[in-house]
Amino acid sequence: MGTKLHVGNLPSSATEDDLLAKFGQFGTVESAEIIKGKRTRDSRSSGLVRMASDLEARAAINRLNFSQYGDLTITVSVIKEEDAA
């Protein structure tokens, strides 16, 4: 089932392929999604990434949380499954 991560403060230019490449450095990415507004379909500056294992997710958090993505500093944190429901 993997570990789901929230990625915050993404630049509007970020794509799902970018997230796959960035997080793929730390293991298997099961899915990557840019969160978009319902009406405009514009980026909401955040995304969801599901890593195959908790170990891979922790490695991604340790390296990418508070790292630079373009001109912005992103945040990466675990989403507890009960929070996502």
matplotlib code that plots the C-alpha trace (Angstrom):
import matplotlib.pyplot as plt

x = [0.0, 2.9, 3.4, 1.6, 3.4, 2.1, 4.4, 3.7, 4.7, 5.3, 5.9, 3.0, 5.3, 5.7, 4.4, 3.6, 6.6, 8.8, 7.5, 8.1, 11.7, 12.4, 11.0, 12.1, 15.7, 14.7, 12.8, 9.7, 7.1, 3.7, 1.8, 2.3, -0.4, -0.4, -3.5, -5.5, -8.5, -11.9, -13.0, -9.8, -7.7, -4.8, -2.1, -2.9, 0.9, 0.8, 1.0, 0.6, 3.3, 2.9, 6.2, 6.4, 7.8, 8.1, 11.9, 11.8, 9.4, 11.6, 14.6, 12.7, 11.5, 15.0, 16.4, 13.6, 11.8, 12.8, 14.7, 14.7, 12.4, 13.1, 12.8, 10.6, 11.3, 9.1, 7.8, 7.4, 5.4, 3.7, -0.1, -1.6, -4.3, -6.9, -6.1, -6.8, -10.2]
y = [0.0, 2.4, 5.6, 8.7, 12.1, 15.6, 18.0, 21.7, 25.0, 23.6, 26.2, 26.5, 25.0, 21.7, 18.6, 15.1, 13.9, 16.3, 14.7, 11.2, 12.1, 14.0, 11.4, 8.4, 9.2, 7.7, 4.6, 3.4, 6.0, 4.3, 7.6, 11.3, 13.9, 17.7, 19.0, 21.3, 23.6, 22.2, 25.1, 26.5, 23.2, 25.4, 24.1, 24.5, 24.6, 21.1, 17.5, 13.9, 11.2, 7.6, 5.8, 2.0, 1.7, 3.6, 3.5, 5.1, 7.7, 8.6, 8.9, 11.3, 13.4, 13.6, 14.9, 16.9, 18.5, 22.2, 21.8, 24.2, 23.6, 26.4, 29.6, 28.0, 25.9, 22.8, 20.9, 17.1, 15.2, 11.9, 11.8, 9.4, 7.3, 8.3, 12.0, 11.3, 9.7]
z = [0.0, 0.5, 2.4, 1.2, 1.4, 1.1, -0.8, -0.1, -1.6, -5.1, -7.9, -10.4, -13.1, -11.2, -13.0, -12.0, -14.0, -12.0, -8.8, -10.1, -11.0, -7.8, -5.4, -7.6, -6.5, -3.1, -4.2, -6.1, -6.6, -6.8, -7.7, -8.0, -8.3, -8.4, -6.5, -8.7, -8.1, -8.9, -11.1, -12.6, -12.7, -11.7, -9.4, -5.7, -4.9, -3.4, -4.4, -3.2, -3.7, -2.7, -2.0, -2.1, 1.5, 4.7, 4.4, 1.0, 2.2, 5.2, 2.9, 0.6, 3.6, 5.1, 1.8, 0.3, 3.3, 3.3, 0.1, -2.8, -5.8, -8.2, -6.1, -3.4, -0.3, -0.3, 2.6, 2.6, 5.3, 5.8, 5.5, 8.0, 6.3, 8.8, 7.9, 4.2, 4.8]

ax = plt.figure().add_subplot(projection="3d")
ax.plot(x, y, z, "-o")
ax.set_aspect("equal")
plt.show()
